[in-house]
Amino acid sequence: MATTRLYLDRRARAKDGKGSIIITLFHNNSTASFPTGVRIYPEQWNGSKVIKHPNADSINVLLANKKLCLDKKLALLFIDDYVNTLTATEVKAKVKEPVPGKRPEHLVSDIFHEYMSKPMKDGTREIYKAALNKVTLFGGEQVKIEAINTKWLYNFEQFLARSQGPNGRAIYFRCLRAVCSYAYKIKVLASYPFANFKFKTEPTRKRSVEADVFREFLEYPAGVCANRYRDYFLLSFLLIGINIKDLLLATRAQVVNGRLEYIRNKTHKRYSIKIEPEAQELIDKYAGETYMLEAMEHCQHHKSFARAINEACQLIGPKTVVKDEIFGDETEVVQPIIPGITTYYARHCWATFAYEIGIPIDIISQALGHSMGNRTTLIYIKPDQSKVDDANRRVINHVLYRAL
């Protein structure tokens, strides 16, 4: 009869220093191993169980159950005497054979990676990877896609609710739903788990402020560093709320006859924005050699620069002194003019101000690159770009010069 024990495989240590706990099978002077999906630091293992880990009790229960499950399979297997003549590796192969009449099971991670091998944008693939990480964090690395049912989804939703709002949860559920739909179509799943489960969303929070507050933010005295990042934010606004990624990655060659001609990374739609004098002044101030702006010549990734813009803009505002009630220490605290401001505010504010000064919705939609009207009708209509140019000029006048 084969025997099993839990073992920390230190050979499989990754860069983070963690090793993998495996179940070692001993039989006929040979060994084989079964992964458990649990990884810990060497100092968290005492030779038989997990110690000094915040979730030690839960992990030990999980490991005990996995070992018990394997021992039961071995007991059933060794009813046949011939199994005693097999090596440990051959016994392992027998253990992993599917039970007659039972559908083979598939790891969620395998189905996710299979689905992600399809053509998709890099940004979309990163979202799917994030969704897989959440699923794995909740169900473990060995969670099977066959285990996902309506009850599992409700429990997963409660798990996500600890740190995510409805819209954040919806992002992960959309990814999981697409993967489950794919698994159902290729006959991996016998039923579609989302048939009786609906996840909720809530309206997107408006990222805009009153024009007077926006002006105050633009005019408030700031240091050299904060002023530079605010200028990039302002330039995004002056270019009809251009997405910060598109702004930073725009090249000098995309400036043609006083217009910024580019294809938006997110939607692949073509845009043509007239560069008004206020925008041109900032472009000249921060001109790059290859890029239109110098930002990407100082930063490796546009997300890092966008994060720096957000952090700098959230520190623009008057400072107040706060006194600690216990020790009496005094600390300067910034009261941001626009709390929580991010680069998205440039686009939202542009649309809000345009609406406030009476620019028609269809022109605002055209300026932002949104679909408008009947698609078939639009085939016969050539949009008038001059109306968008005029709208942008009016918005800039309204904000910077308090006049239409």
FIVOKOL-374397 format. One record per residue: x, y, z of N, C-alpha, C in turn. Coordinates in steps of 0.05 Angstrom, whole numbers, plus 32768, in hexadecimal, padded with zeros to 4 digits. Example, Ala and Ser with C-alpha at 12.3 -4.5 7.8 and 13.67 -1.06 7.14 Angstrom:
REM FIVOKOL-374397
81087F8E809C80F67FA6809C81087FBE809C 81017FD3808E81117FEB808F81028001809D 
This chain:
REM FIVOKOL-374397
80117FE88000800080008000801280198000 800B802C7FEF801A80457FEE801580568006 80288067800C8025807A8022802980978017 801E80AA8025802080C6801D802880D88034 803580EE802E803A81028043803D811D8035 803881328045803B814D803B80588155803C 806181648028807D816A8026808081868019 809281968024809881B0801880AF81AD8004 80A981B27FEB80BD81AF7FD680CC81CA7FD3 80E381CB7FDF80F381E47FDF810181E87FC4 810381D37FB4811081D57F9A810081E77F87 80E681E87F8C80D481F77F7A80D182147F83 80E3821D7F9580E182397F9E80E4824D7F87 80D1825F7F8780D282747F7280E1828C7F7C 80E082A27F6D80EF82BA7F7480E682C57F8F 80CC82C17F9580C282CB7FAF80CB82BB7FC7 80DA82A57FC280E482967FD980D282807FE3 80BA827E7FD780A7826A7FE080AC824E7FD4 80A582397FE380A6821E7FD9808982137FD6 808681FD7FC8806C81F17FC3806881D97FD5 805181D87FE2804A81C07FF2803F81AB7FDF 804A81937FE08040817D7FCF803981657FE1 802A81537FD6802581397FE3803681257FD6 804981197FE5805B81057FDA805080E97FDE 805080DA7FC8804680BE7FC8805E80AB7FC8 805F80997FDD807580857FDF806A806A7FD9 8076805B7FC6806D80407FBF808380327FB0 808980197FB9809C80087FAB80B780167FA7 80C180227FBC80DB80307FBA80DC80467FA5 80C580527F9F80C480687F8C80B1807D7F96 80B380947F8B80A280AB7F95809580B97F7D 807F80C67F84807180D87F71806580EE7F81 805F81047F748054811B7F84803B81267F77 802A81327F888011813E7F808011815B7F8A 800D816E7F79800C818B7F827FF481917F93 7FF681A37FA57FDF81AC7FB57FD781C87FAE 7FE881D77FA07FE181F27F997FE882067FAF 7FF581FD7FC57FFB820E7FDC801982147FDB 8020822E7FDE803C82377FDE804182487FF7 805682428005805C8250801E807B82548020 808382658033809F8268803880A982518049 80C38249804680CE8233805680C982358074 80CB824D807E80C88250809B80AB824C80A5 809982498091807D82458098807582278098 808A82168097808581F98096809581EB80AB 808881DA80BC809681CD80D1809C81AF80CB 809781A780B3809C818C80AB8082817C80A6 806C818580B28053817780AF803B818980AB 803E81A280B3802881B580B0803281D280AE 801F81E380A6802681FF80A38024820E80BE 8038821E80C38039822E80DC8040824B80D5 803C825D80E78044827980E48039828680CA 8022827D80C28014828880AB7FF9829380B3 7FF182AB80AA7FD882B680B27FC082A480AD 7FC1829380997FAB828080937FB482638098 7FC5825F80AB7FD0824480B07FBB822F80B5 7FA7823580C67F92822280CC7F83821980B3 7F7A822D80A37F6B8227808B7F7B82178077 7F95821E80747FA6821080617FAB81F3806A 7FAE81EF80847FB381D4808E7F9A81C3808A 7F8281CE808D7F6A81BF80887F6881B7806B 7F6F81CA80597F6F81C5803D7F8281AF8035 7F9B81B080417FAF819C803B7FA681808045 7F9A8180805D7F91816680697F7B815A8057 7F6A816B804D7F548161803C7F5F81568021 7F73816480167F7F815A7FFD7F8D813F8001 7F9B813D80187FA98124801D7F95810D8022 7F7F811480317F6B80FF80377F5E80F6801D 7F588109800C7F4C81027FF27F5E80EF7FE2 7F7880F57FE27F8B80E47FD37F8C80C87FE0 7F8D80C87FFA7F8F80AE80097F76809C8003 7F5F80A980007F4780997FFA7F48808D7FDE 7F52809D7FCB7F5580937FB07F69807C7FAF 7F7F807F7FBE7F9380697FBF7F8780507FCB 7F7780537FE07F6B803B7FED7F59802C7FDA 7F4A803B7FCA7F39802E7FB67F4980217FA0 7F5F802E7F997F7080247F837F7E800A7F8B 7F8680087FA47F967FF17FAD7F857FD97FB5 7F6B7FDB7FAF7F5A7FC37FB27F637FAE7F9E 7F6C7FB77F877F777FA47F737F947F9F7F79 7F9B7F857F7D7FB67F7D7F857FCC7F867F72 7FC57F877F587FDA7F8C7F447FE67FA87F48 7FD77FBA7F557FE17FD57F597FFB7FD57F6A 7FFE7FC07F7B80167FBF7F8C802F7FBC7F7C 802C7FB37F6380447FAF7F52804C7FC87F43 803C7FDD7F4580417FF67F36805580087F44 8062801A7F358073802E7F41806280457F4B 806E80577F5A805F806D7F658054807F7F4E 806480837F39805B80937F22804480867F14 8044806B7F12802E805C7F058014805E7F17 8018805D7F31800280607F437FF5807C7F40 800780907F3E7FFD80AB7F3B7FEC80AE7F21 7FF580A17F0C7FE680A27EF37FCB80957EF6 7FCA807F7F067FB080727F0B7F9D80847F1B 7FA980927F2E7F9980A47F3F7F8C80BA7F2E 7F9B80C37F1A7F9280DA7F0A7F7F80D17EF3 7F7C80B77EEF7F6980AE7EDA7F4D80B57EE1 7F3D80C07ECE7F2180C77ED47F1180AF7EDB 7EFE80B27EED7EEC809D7EF57ED980977EDD 7ED5807D7ED67EC580767EBF7EA980847EC1 7EA180907EAB7E87809D7EAB7E8780B97EB6 7E9D80C27EC17E9F80DD7ECD7EAE80F07EBA 7EA381087EB67EB0811B7EA57ECB81247EB0 7EDF81277EA07EF981327EAA7EF5814F7EB3 7F0481577EC87F0281727ED27F1981837EC7 7F14819D7EC77F2781B07EBC7F2C81C77ECF 7F4681CE7ED27F4D81E57EE37F4281FE7ED6 7F3882107EE77F2F822A7EDE7F4682397ED0 7F5E82367EDB7F7582447ED07F7B823B7EB3 7F7882217EAE7F7D82167E937F6882217E7F 7F4F82237E877F3B822D7E757F3F824B7E70 7F46825A7E867F4C82767E837F62827B7E6F 7F79826C7E727F8F82707E607F8982687E44 7F7882537E417F70824B7E267F5F82617E19 7F4E826D7E297F3D82837E1E7F4E829B7E18 7F6282A17E297F7382B97E257F8682B57E0E 7F89829D7E047F9A82987DED7F8D82A37DD3 7F7382A97DD57F6582B57DBE7F6F82D17DB9 7F6C82DC7DA17F7582F87D9C7F65830B7DAE 7F73831C7DBD7F6783317DCD7F7C83467DD3 7F73835E7DDB7F8683737DE17F96836C7DFA 7FAE83777DFC7FBF83727E137FB1837B7E2D 7FA483927E2B7F96839C7E437F7F838A7E4C 7F71837F7E387F5B836C7E3E7F6683537E4B 7F7C83497E407F8983317E4B7F9183357E68 7F9B834D7E6F7FA383537E8A7F8B83537E9D 7F74835C7E937F5B835B7EA37F53833E7EA9 7F56832D7E947F4F83107E987F6383037EAC 7F7C830B7EAB7F8F83017EBE7F8883097EDA 7F7F83227EDE7F77832C7EF87F5F831C7F02 7F4C83167EF07F3483077EF77F3C82EB7F00 7F4F82DF7EF17F5882C47EF97F6582C47F14 7F7582D97F1A7F8182DB7F347F6D82DC7F4A 7F5782EB7F467F4182EC7F5A7F3482D17F5E 7F2F82C37F487F2282A97F497F3482967F58 7F4E82977F527F6282857F607F64828C7F7D 7F6482A67F837F6682AE7F9F7F4E82A47FAF 7F3782A37FA27F1F829A7FB07F1D827B7FB1 7F22826E7F9A7F1D82517F997F3682407F9B 7F4E824C7F9A7F67823C7F9A7F7082377F7E 7F8A82307F7C7F96822C7F627F8C82137F53 7F8082007F637F7681E77F577F5881E87F52 7F4B81FF7F547F2E82007F517F2781F87F34 7F1381E77F327F0981DC7F197EF381EE7F0E 7EF181F17EF47EDC82017EE97EC181F37EEC 7EC181D87EEF7EA881CA7EF47E9C81D07F0F 7EAD81DB7F227EA381E27F3C7E9481FC7F3D 7E96820B7F277E8982257F267E6B82227F20 7E5A82267F347E3D82267F307E32823F7F3C 7E1782417F3D7E0A82597F477E1282607F63 7E13824C7F757E1B82507F907E38825A7F92 7E4A824E7F827E6682567F827E6882747F7A 7E58827C7F667E5982987F5C7E5082AB7F72 7E3B82A47F817E3282B57F977E4782B77FAC 7E5482A17FB37E6982A27FC77E8182B37FBD 7E8782B07FA37E9D82C07F977E9682DE7F98 7E7C82E47F947E7483007F957E78830C7FB1 7E7182FC7FC67E7583057FE17E9383097FE7 7EA382F87FDC7EC082FA7FE07ECB83147FD3 7EC2831A7FBA7ECA83327FAD7EC0834B7FBA 7EA883497FC67E9C83617FD37EAC836C7FEA 7EBE835C7FF57ECF8365800B7EE2837C8002 7EE9837C7FE97EFC83907FE07EF4839E7FC6 7EDD83967FB97ED683A17F9F7EB983AB7FA0 7EB483C27F927E9983CB7F8F7E8B83BC7F79 7E7183C17F747E6283B37F5F7E6F83B47F44 7E7983CB7F3B7E8583CD7F217EA083BF7F1F 7EAF83BF7F357EC883B07F367EC383927F34 7EAF83897F437EA8836C7F427E9F83657F26 7E9083777F197E8583717EFF7E9A836B7EEA 7EB183797EED7EC783757EDA7ED083587EDB 7ED4834D7EF47EDD83327EF77EC8831E7EEE 7EAF83247EF47E9983127EED7E9683107ECF 7E9A83277EC17E9883267EA37EAD83137E97 7EC583157EA27EDA83037E997ED482E67E9F 7ECB82E17EB77EC582C57EBF7EAD82BB7EAE 7E9A82CC7EA97E8282C47E997E8B82BD7E7D 7E9D82CC7E717EA682C67E567EB482AC7E55 7EC582A67E697ED4828D7E6A7EC182767E6F 7EAD82797E807E9982637E857E89825F7E6C 7E8282747E5E7E7382717E457E8382617E30 7E9D82677E2F7EAF82597E1D7EB1823B7E25 7EB382367E3F7EB5821A7E497E9B820B7E43 7E8582197E447E6B820C7E3E7E6982067E20 7E7382187E0F7E7182147DF27E8381FC7DE9 7E9A81F97DF77EAB81E37DEF7EA681C97DFE 7E8F81C97E0C7E8581B07E1A7E9581A97E33 7EA581BC7E3E7EB381B67E577E9F81B87E6E 7E8D81CC7E6D7E7881CF7E817E5E81C37E76 7E5181B37E877E3781A87E7F7E2181BC7E81 7E2481D07E927E1081E57E957E1D82007E97 7E0E82157E927E1982307E937E14823D7EAE 7E2882417EBF7E24824A7EDA7E1882667EDD 7E1A82777EC97E1082927ECB7DF282947EC2 7DE6827C7EBC7DCA827D7EB37DB882887EC9 7DBE82827EE27DAE828B7EF87DBC829E7F0B 7DD182AB7F017DE082BE7F117DE482D87F02 7DDC82EE7F0F7DDF83087F037DEF831A7F16 7E0383267F0C7E1383397F1D7E0A83557F18 7E0C83667F2C7E0183817F2B7E1883957F25 7E1083AB7F197E2183C27F157E1383DB7F1E 7E2283F07F207E16840A7F287E1F841F7F14 7E1084357F117E19844A7EFE7E3584547F04 7E4484597EEF7E5F84637EF27E5F847E7F00 7E7084807F147E7184997F237E7B84B07F10 7E6C84C67F117E7484DD7F007E8E84E97F0A 7EA184EB7EF87EBB84F77EFF7EBC85137EF3 7EAC85257EFE7EAD85407EF57EA785537F0D 7EAD856C7F097EA985807F1E7E9E85997F12 7E9685AC7F227E8D85C67F187EA485D57F0A 7E9C85E57EF67EB185F37EE77EC286057EF9 7EB586127F0D7EC486247F1F7ED986147F2F 7ED285FC7F377EE585EB7F467EFB85E27F33 7EF485DC7F1B7F0885D37F077F1C85EA7F02 7F1286027F007F2486197EFB7F36861D7F13 7F2A861B7F2B7F3B861E7F447F51860A7F44 7F4B85F17F3C7F6085DC7F3B7F7685E47F28 7F6F85EE7F117F8385F67EFC7F94860D7F05 7F8886207F147F9686397F1B7FA486387F36 7F9F86237F467FAA86227F617FC9861F7F60 7FD7862F7F707FF5862E7F6F7FFF86127F76 801186087F67801D85ED7F6C803A85EE7F66 804985DA7F71806585D87F6C806B85D07F4F 808585D17F49808D85CB7F2D808485AF7F25 8088859C7F36808285807F2F8063857D7F2B 805485867F3F803785837F3D802C85937F26 803885AA7F20802E85BA7F09803385AC7EEF 8049859D7EEC804E858E7ED4803985797ECF 8033856A7EE4801E85557EE1800385617EDC 7FFD85787EE97FE385857EE47FE2858E7EC7 7FF885977EBC7FF8859F7EA07FF185887E8D 7FFB85707E947FF485597E847FD685537E86 7FCB85567E9E7FAE85527EA27F9F85677E92 7FA885807E937F9A85967E847F9C85907E66 7FB285877E5D7FB585817E407FA1856C7E37 7F9E85587E487F8A85437E427F6E85507E3F 7F6885627E517F4E85707E507F4C85817E37 7F6185907E307F6185A17E197F5E85927DFF 7F6685787DFF7F6385677DE87F4A85557DEB 7F3585617DF47F1B85547DF77F1C853B7E08 7F2B853D7E1E7F2C85277E317F39850E7E26 7F4E85127E157F5C84FB7E097F6684E87E1F 7F6384CE7E1A7F6C84BA7E2E7F8A84BE7E32 7F9384BC7E4B7FAF84C37E527FC284B07E44 7FBB84977E3F7FCC84857E307FD0848F7E14 7FBB84977E077FBD84A17DEB7FCD84BB7DEB 7FCA84CB7DFF7FD984E47E007FF784DF7E03 7FFE84CE7E15801A84C97E1B802884BA7E04 801A84A97DF6802684997DE1802484A67DC5 801784BE7DC4801584CC7DAA803184D57DA1 803784D27D88805184D97D7D805084F47D6F 806785007D6A806885197D5C805C85177D40 805F84FF7D34805584FB7D19803784FB7D18 802A84F87D2E800C84F87D2F800185147D30 801185287D33800885447D31800A854D7D14 7FF385507D087FF285567CEB7FE1856F7CE7 7FEC85847CDB7FDE859C7CD57FCE85A77CED 7FDB85A77D047FCF85B37D1B7FBA85A17D28 7FBA85887D217FA685757D2D7FB5855C7D37 7FAA85517D4C7FB585387D577FA585217D4A 7FB185117D397FA484FB7D2C7FAE84E17D39 7F9B84D27D447FA384BA7D527F8C84A67D52 7F93848D7D587F7F84777D5B7F7F84707D78 7F6884717D857F66846C7DA27F6D844F7DA8 7F7E844B7DBC7F8784307DC37F70841E7DCC 7F5D842A7DDA7F47841A7DE67F3384117DD1 7F2B84237DC07F15841C7DAD7F1E84197D90 7F3784217D8A7F4284207D6F7F3384337D5C 7F2584477D677F18845B7D567F2C84727D50 7F28847D7D387F3984937D2F7F2F84AE7D3A 7F4284BE7D447F3B84D87D4F7F4C84ED7D41 7F4085057D3E7F4E851C7D337F4685347D44 7F59853E7D557F5385547D677F63856C7D60 7F5585827D5C7F63859B7D577F7285A47D6F 7F8C85AB7D6C7F9C85B47D827F9985D27D86 7F8B85DA7D9A7F8685F67DA07FA086037DAB 7FA3861D7DA97FBB862B7DB27FC486237DCF 7FB086217DE17FB6861A7DFD7FC385FE7DFE 7FB985EB7DEE7FC485D07DED7FE085D17DE0 7FE385E07DCB7FFD85E27DBD801385ED7DCF 800B86007DE0801E860B7DF3802A85F67E06 801885E47E0F802185CE7E21803185B97E12 802985B47DF9803785A07DE9805485AA7DE4 805785C47DDE807185CF7DDA808285CF7DF4 807485D37E0A808285D47E24808D85B97E2B 807F85A47E25808785897E2D808D85777E14 809785837DFF809B85747DE680B0855E7DEA 80AA85487DDD80BD85317DDD80CC85307DC3 80DF851D7DC180EE851A7DA980E085087D95 80D684F17D9E80C784DF7D8D80A984E27D93 80A384E17DAC808784E57DB5808085027DB3 806685077DB2805D85237DB2806585317DCC 806485217DE2806B852C7DFC8082851C7E08 809185287E1A80A9851B7E2480A485067E39 808B85037E43808684F27E5A809184D67E56 808C84C97E3F809484AD7E3B80B384AB7E37 80C084C17E3580DE84C07E3380EA84C17E4F 80D984C47E6380E284C47E7F80D584AE7E8F 80C284A07E8380B2848C7E9280AF84737E81 80B1845C7E8D80B184437E7E8095843A7E76 808184427E85806584397E7F805284507E84 803E84527E72802B84687E74801B84677E8E 8017844F7E998007844D7EB28015845A7EC9 803084587EC9803F84657EDF803C84837EDE 803D848E7EC5803A84AB7EC3801E84B47ECA 800A84A47EC17FEE84AA7EC87FEA84AA7EE6 7FF684967EF37FF484957F11800184AD7F1E 801784B67F12802584CE7F1D801384E77F19 800584E97F037FF384FF7EFE7FDD84FF7F14 7FD184E87F187FBC84E67F2C7FC584EE7F48 7FDD84E47F4F7FE784EA7F6A7FEE85077F6D 7FF985137F58800185307F5A7FE885427F5B 7FD4853B7F4A7FBC854C7F497FAC854A7F63 7FAD85337F707F9F85307F8A7FAD853F7FA1 7FC4854A7F9C7FD385597FB07FD285777FAB 7FC1857F7F987FBE859C7F927FA785A77FA1 7FAD85B87FB47F9885C47FC57FA585D07FDE 7F9585DF7FED7F9F85EB80067FA885D7801A 7FBC85DE802A7FC585CC80407FBA85D6805B 7FB385C4806B7FAA85CA80877FBB85BB809A 7FBE85C580B27FCD85B880C77FBA85A880D9 7FC0858F80DB7FB0857D80EC7FC085758104 7FB48578811C7FC2857381357FB985588140 7FCD854681467FC6852C81517FBB8530816D 7FA4852381737F968526818C7FA5851A81A3 7FB68505819E7FC384F781B47FDE850381BA 7FEF850581A5800B850F81AA800F852C81A4 7FFB853881977FFD85558191800E855C8179 80188548816A8028854E81528017855B813D 8023856D812E8015857B8119801E857180FD 800B856D80EB8011856280D18002857380BC 8010857980A68003858880907FF48574807F 7FDB857A807A7FCA856980697FBF85798052 7FC0856E803A7FB6857C80227F9885768020 7F89858C801B7F6D858980157F6A858D7FF7 7F6A85777FE77F69857A7FCA7F5185897FC0 7F55859A7FAD7F3F85A97FA17F2B85967F94 7F3585817F877F24856C7F7B7F2C85527F88 7F1F85497F9E7F2685307FAB7F2285187F98 7F3685077F987F3484EF7F877F3784F37F6A 7F41850A7F617F4485107F457F5784FC7F37 7F5084F47F1F7F6184E37F0F7F6084EE7EF2 7F7084E17EE17F7184EA7EC57F5684E87EB7 7F4484D67EC17F2A84D37EB57F1984EC7EB7 7F1F84FC7ECC7F0F85157ED07F1185277EB7 7F2785277EA97F2A85397E927F1585337E7D 7F10851A7E787EFC85127E647EDF85187E6E 7EDA85107E877EBF85147E927EB985327E95 7ECC85417E9E7EC7855E7EA17EC2856B7E86 7ED285637E717ECE856F7E577EB1856B7E4E 7EA785527E507E8C854B7E487E77855B7E58 7E7C855D7E727E69856B7E847E6885897E7C 7E7F85967E797E7F85B27E727E7385B77E57 7E7885A57E447E6D85A87E297E4E85A87E2B 7E4485967E3B7E2785947E3E7E1B85AD7E4B 7E2A85B77E607E2185CE7E6F7E1F85E77E5D 7E3085EA7E497E2F86027E387E1E85FE7E1F 7E0F85E87E1F7DFB85E47E097E0585D77DF0 7E1B85C97DF17E2485BA7DD97E1385A17DD7 7E08859C7DBF7DF685857DBB7E03856A7DC3 7DF385587DCC7DFD853E7DD57E0B852F7DBE 7E0085317DA67E0C85227D907E28852D7D89 7E2D85477D8D7E4885527D897E5A85497D9F 7E5085487DB87E61853E7DCE7E6885217DC9 7E5585117DC07E5A84F57DBB7E6E84F17DA5 7E6C85027D907E7F85017D7A7E9B85087D84 7E9D851C7D947EB785257D9F7EC485107DAF 7EB485017DBF7EBF84EC7DD17EC284D27DC2 7EB984D07DA97EBC84B77D9A7EA784A27DA1 7E9084AB7DAD7E7B84997DB37E6884957D9B 7E5B847D7D9A7E4884787D857E30848A7D88 7E2484937D727E0D84A47D747DFA849D7D5E 7DE0849E7D647DCC84997D507DCC847D7D45 7DBE847A7D2F7DBC84607D217DD5845A7D11 7DE084427D157DF9843B7D087DF7843B7CE9 7DE084327CDF7DDC84317CC37DDB844D7CB7 7DCD845F7CC57DCB847B7CBC7DE684887CBB 7DF784827CCF7E12848E7CD17E2384877CB9 7E1D84717CAB7E2D846A7C937E2B84807C7E 7E14848E7C7D7E0F84A27C687E1684BE7C71 7E1E84C17C8B7E2484DC7C957E4284DF7C9B 7E4E84F47C927E6984FA7C987E69850E7CAF 7E7385077CC77E7285197CDE7E8285327CD8 7E7785497CE27E8385637CDE7E9785687CF5 7EB185647CEF7EC585677D047EC785847D0E 7EBF85977CFD7EC185B37D057EAF85B97D1D 7E9985AA7D1F7E8785AE7D367E9485A57D50 7EA485907D4E7EB385867D667EC8859B7D6D 7ED685A57D597EEB85B97D5E7EDF85D27D6C 7EC885DA7D627EBA85F17D6E7EB285EB7D8A 7EA885D37D8F7E9F85CB7DAA7EB785CC7DBD 7ECE85C27DB57EE585C27DC67EEE85DF7DCD 7EED85F07DB87EF5860C7DBD7EE3861A7DD1 7EC986147DCF7EB686207DE27EBA86157DFE 7EC085FB7E017EC585F07E1B7EDE85FC7E28 7EF385FF7E187F0C860B7E227F0786287E2B 7EF886377E1B7EF286537E237EE186547E3D 7ECE86427E3F7EBD86417E567ECD863C7E70 7EE1862A7E6E7EF086227E867F0786357E8C 7F16863C7E777F2E864C7E7C7F29866A7E7E 7F1486737E6F7F1086907E6E7EF486987E77 7EE586857E837ECB868B7E8F7EB986987E7B 7EBB86907E627EAA869C7E4D7EA486877E38 7E8E868A7E2A7E8686787E157E9486817DFB 
